[in-house]
Every structure is written in C-alpha cells, then in structure tokens.
Amino acid sequence: MAAKRFQWLVVRLAPRSWAAAMEAESREWMVRCRRCGFERTLWELGGIRWKANRAQRTATWGCCSPCGTRGWHTVARRDRTESTIRT
C-alpha cells in the first residue's frame, strides 16, 4: 500500500512528460515469483524504475498473489521483442 502512495505522489509532483516516461519504463520491468513463475509489472506493484541500467537484474522480497507464499522475486527488464506477458 505504501508503494502505491509513493508512486502516486511522485507521478503527481513530476512534470507530465516525466510521469509518462516513468510509467512506460516501469511497465517494462517484470517481477517474477521464483516459486510459481507468476509475473507482474513493477508499475502494477506500485514501483517506479526509471532510467535504470538495462542489463541489471535484481531481486526483491514479496508475497505472490497466486501461490500465496512469501519469498524472493526476480526483477528484470522484459525483452522488447516479447509480445505476451504471463499473468
């Protein structure tokens, strides 16, 4: 919940062109559950990743909605040629 509030605040304070760029780039970053493979965009989770290193891979701790477990999730930029996202 706090992440969504932070996202809302940053988008409201930033110029419109920046906010649009932040959202577009944040939607390219996928958060994947290491247990079940479920993926969501970072933006859907309330995160912002803007002007980040394209090759960087990282991990974050969180709860997966479908499998209901807490654990590590991989955060990586989606390949632009990938046309579908698993939900």
Secondary structure, DSSP 8 states (H G I E B T S, - for coil): -HHHHHHHHHHHHS-HHHHHHHHHHHTTEEEEETTT--EEETTTTT----S--TT--EEEEEE-TTT--EEEEEEEE--TT------
